[in-house]
């Protein structure tokens, strides 16, 4: 292993969680490498919200600011993808990227996040991140009092639809041909004045990323200015599972509050580990993991120093 590819900490994933972990550890003067494949979940977003002093900043602008901070703390960034990872007999981690290069580290942080499984509705990707969203806490304010659709393929779409009435009284539920709304559900939705459209969606229609109509297979057209998706997601990377981590029923990696997993030396932070998907929370998790990792490295360094002292001749 070349000396320049051996590190104290390697962070896989350049979203807010991985970046904040890198900043904290860089400020601790640790030898850190950040590896990023450039597939952040929120790249299509029209702006980051719920983040103090950064309201409505574009994800690319946010990343550019952090890139300058990483340079200040001398944290290198490698643009590649890690395809394989293993824990070696000496407790370190050995990684291999898509170019076949190998890297070694004492502590590993996986912050690769999640990816959304978008329904295959024609026109949807054109509007995703501009007027079609998945998180009301991220984008509900921007669509307040507008005509809002919820597109869902399962029962949790009912909860999303009723939740959105906090932001707008003009909410509709589209099941895209799926039969999950029962009589009790219909009564609840009626109390919220939420109409239900059970016909499959033919396409979404709008201009310059802004939605204005949902066209059904029946030919019916429904006016709409924004939509929220109730959809499934999956891990961007399977590295954590391959290293032996446990995954919850919600599809996220089980960790402690510090991001530590049951695999010694392995931390998982950000959307990949918890189910509240806000940028500010992901960044906080990265910061916490950075502090805990530095403390663990200090503890190990102290043990080495004490062991050297005890073995010195009297």
C-alpha positions in Angstrom: 0.0 0.0 0.0 1.6 3.3 -1.1 2.1 5.7 1.9 0.0 8.4 0.2 -3.0 6.1 0.1 -2.9 5.1 3.8 -5.0 7.3 6.1 -6.3 7.6 9.6 -9.8 8.2 8.3 -11.5 7.8 5.0 -14.9 9.2 4.4 -17.0 7.8 1.5 -19.7 10.3 0.4 -19.5 14.0 -0.3 -22.9 15.1 0.9 -23.5 17.3 4.1 -22.8 14.4 6.5 -19.5 13.3 4.9 -18.4 16.9 4.4 -19.0 18.0 8.0 -17.2 14.9 9.3 -14.3 15.9 7.0 -14.2 19.4 8.3 -14.2 18.4 11.9 -11.5 15.8 11.4 -9.5 18.2 9.3 -9.6 20.7 12.1 -8.3 17.9 14.4 -5.3 17.7 12.1 -6.1 14.1 11.2 -4.9 12.5 7.9 -8.2 12.3 6.1 -9.4 11.5 2.6 -12.9 12.2 1.3 -14.0 10.0 -1.6 -17.0 11.2 -3.5 -18.8 9.7 -6.6 -20.9 12.9 -7.1 -24.3 11.4 -6.7 -25.8 13.5 -3.9 -29.5 12.9 -3.5 -30.5 16.6 -3.5 -28.6 17.8 -6.6 -31.8 18.4 -8.4 -33.2 20.5 -5.6 -34.2 24.2 -6.2 -32.7 25.0 -2.8 -31.7 23.8 0.7 -34.0 24.7 3.5 -34.2 24.5 7.3 -30.4 25.2 7.5 -29.5 28.4 9.5 -27.8 31.0 7.3 -28.1 28.8 4.2 -31.8 29.1 3.4 -32.5 28.4 -0.3 -28.9 28.0 -1.3 -28.5 25.7 -4.3 -26.8 22.4 -3.5 -24.0 23.1 -6.0 -23.3 26.5 -4.3 -23.3 24.8 -0.9 -20.8 22.2 -2.2 -18.5 24.9 -3.6 -18.3 26.7 -0.3 -17.4 23.5 1.6 -14.8 22.6 -1.0 -12.9 25.8 0.0 -13.2 24.9 3.7 -11.7 21.5 3.0 -8.7 23.0 1.2 -8.1 25.3 4.2 -7.9 22.2 6.5 -5.9 20.2 3.9 -8.5 17.5 3.3 -8.0 16.0 -0.1 -11.1 15.0 -2.2 -10.9 12.1 -4.6 -13.6 11.9 -7.3 -14.2 8.2 -7.7 -16.4 5.4 -6.5 -15.5 2.7 -4.0 -16.5 -0.7 -5.3 -15.2 -3.0 -2.6 -14.3 -2.7 1.1 -13.1 -5.2 3.6 -11.8 -5.2 7.2 -8.4 -6.7 7.5 -6.9 -8.9 10.2 -5.2 -5.9 11.8 -8.5 -4.1 12.2 -8.0 -1.6 9.3 -10.1 -1.1 6.3 -9.0 -1.9 2.7 -10.9 -0.1 -0.1 -10.7 -0.4 -3.8 -12.1 2.1 -6.3 -13.4 1.8 -9.8 -9.9 2.5 -11.3 -8.5 -0.4 -9.3 -6.6 1.7 -6.8 -6.5 0.6 -3.2 -6.7 2.7 0.0 -6.3 1.9 3.7 -7.6 3.5 6.8 -8.0 2.9 10.6 -11.5 4.4 10.7 -14.1 4.4 7.9 -17.1 6.7 7.5 -19.8 5.8 5.1 -22.0 8.8 4.2 -23.2 7.7 0.8 -26.9 8.5 1.5 -30.0 7.2 -0.2 -31.4 7.2 -3.7 -35.1 7.6 -4.5 -37.0 5.1 -6.5 -39.0 7.5 -8.8 -42.2 6.1 -10.3 -42.0 5.7 -14.1 -44.5 8.4 -14.9 -43.7 10.3 -18.2 -42.6 13.9 -17.5 -41.9 13.4 -13.8 -38.1 13.7 -14.0 -38.4 17.0 -15.8 -40.1 18.5 -12.7 -38.3 16.6 -9.9 -36.6 19.1 -7.5 -38.3 22.1 -9.1 -42.0 21.5 -8.6 -42.2 17.8 -7.7 -40.7 16.9 -4.2 -40.6 14.2 -1.6 -40.3 16.1 1.7 -42.9 18.7 2.9 -40.5 19.9 5.6 -38.0 20.7 2.9 -40.4 22.3 0.3 -43.8 22.7 1.8 -43.3 26.5 2.5 -42.5 27.1 -1.2 -45.9 25.7 -2.3 -48.1 27.1 0.5 -51.7 27.8 -0.6 -51.0 26.2 -4.0 -52.8 23.3 -5.7 -50.8 20.4 -4.4 -50.9 16.7 -5.5 -49.7 13.7 -3.7 -48.7 10.8 -5.9 -48.6 7.6 -4.0 -48.5 3.9 -4.7 -49.1 2.7 -1.1 -51.0 3.6 2.1 -48.4 6.0 3.6 -49.4 8.4 0.8 -52.6 9.1 2.8 -50.6 10.3 5.8 -48.5 12.5 3.5 -51.7 14.0 1.9 -53.2 14.9 5.3 -49.9 16.2 6.5 -49.7 18.6 3.6 -52.9 20.4 4.6 -50.6 22.2 7.1 -49.3 24.1 4.1 -52.2 24.2 1.7 -56.0 23.6 1.7 -55.9 22.4 -1.9 -54.4 18.9 -1.7 -55.4 16.0 -3.9 -54.3 12.3 -3.7 -53.4 10.3 -6.8 -53.0 6.6 -6.4 -51.7 6.0 -9.9 -54.1 3.0 -10.4 -53.2 1.3 -7.0 -56.0 0.1 -4.8 -55.0 1.0 -1.2 -57.6 3.6 -0.1 -60.3 1.8 1.9 -63.7 3.1 3.2 -62.2 4.3 6.5 -59.4 6.1 4.6 -62.0 7.8 2.3 -63.9 9.1 5.3 -60.7 10.6 6.7 -59.6 12.2 3.4 -63.1 13.6 3.0 -62.8 15.3 6.4 -59.7 17.0 5.1 -61.4 17.9 1.8 -58.8 15.8 -0.1 -60.2 14.4 -3.4 -58.9 11.0 -4.5 -58.0 10.1 -8.1 -57.5 6.3 -8.6 -56.9 6.3 -12.3 -53.4 5.8 -13.6 -51.4 8.9 -14.5 -50.6 9.2 -18.2 -48.1 12.1 -17.8 -47.2 15.3 -16.0 -47.4 18.6 -17.9 -45.8 22.0 -17.3 -43.2 24.5 -18.5 -39.6 25.1 -17.5 -39.7 22.6 -14.7 -42.9 24.0 -13.2 -45.9 21.6 -13.1 -49.4 22.8 -14.1 -51.3 19.7 -15.0 -51.7 16.0 -14.3 -53.2 14.0 -17.2 -54.9 10.7 -16.3 -55.2 7.6 -18.5 -59.0 8.4 -18.7 -58.1 11.7 -20.4 -59.1 13.7 -17.4 -56.8 16.7 -16.7 -56.3 18.0 -13.2 -54.8 21.4 -12.5 -51.8 21.2 -10.2 -49.0 23.5 -9.3 -46.8 21.1 -7.2 -46.6 17.5 -6.3 -45.1 15.4 -3.6 -44.2 11.8 -4.0 -44.7 9.1 -1.4 -42.1 6.7 -2.6 -39.5 4.1 -1.6 -35.8 4.6 -1.4 -32.7 2.5 -1.2 -29.1 2.8 -0.1 -26.8 4.5 -2.7 -24.1 1.9 -1.7 -24.1 -1.6 -0.3 -20.7 -1.2 1.3 -22.1 -1.0 4.9 -24.0 -4.3 4.5 -21.0 -6.0 2.9 -18.9 -5.0 5.9 -21.5 -6.6 8.2 -23.8 -3.8 9.3 -27.4 -4.4 10.2 -30.2 -2.6 8.3 -33.6 -1.6 9.7 -37.0 -2.4 8.3 -37.0 1.1 6.8 -33.8 0.3 4.8 -31.3 2.4 6.8 -28.2 1.2 8.6 -28.5 0.8 12.4 -26.1 2.9 14.4 -25.5 4.5 17.8 -26.0 8.2 18.3 -22.4 8.8 17.3 -22.9 7.0 13.9 -20.9 4.0 15.2 -21.9 0.6 13.8 -21.4 -2.9 15.3 -18.3 -3.2 13.0 -15.4 -1.8 15.0 -14.0 1.4 13.4 -16.9 1.8 11.0 -19.3 4.8 11.2 -22.4 5.4 9.0 -23.9 8.9 9.0 -26.5 11.0 7.1 -29.5 9.7 5.2 -27.9 6.3 5.0 -28.3 5.8 8.8 -31.5 7.6 9.9 -35.0 8.3 8.6 -35.3 12.0 9.1 -33.9 13.3 5.8 -32.9 17.0 6.4 -29.6 18.5 5.3 -29.0 20.1 8.7 -29.5 16.8 10.5 -27.2 14.9 8.1 -24.5 17.6 8.7 -24.9 17.3 12.5 -24.5 13.6 12.3 -21.3 14.0 10.4 -20.0 16.5 13.0 -20.8 14.1 15.8 -19.1 11.2 14.1 -16.0 13.4 13.5 -15.7 14.2 17.2 -16.3 10.6 18.3 -13.7 9.3 15.8 -11.1 11.9 17.0 -11.7 10.9 20.6 -11.3 7.2 19.7 -8.1 7.9 17.9 -6.8 9.9 20.9 -7.7 7.0 23.2 -5.8 4.5 21.0 -2.8 6.9 20.9 -2.8 7.2 24.6 -2.9 3.4 25.0 0.2 3.1 22.7 2.1 5.8 24.7 1.3 4.1 28.0 2.3 0.7 26.7 5.6 2.1 25.5 6.3 3.6 28.9 5.5 0.4 30.8 7.8 -1.6 28.6 10.8 0.7 29.1 13.5 -0.7 31.3 13.6 0.7 34.8 
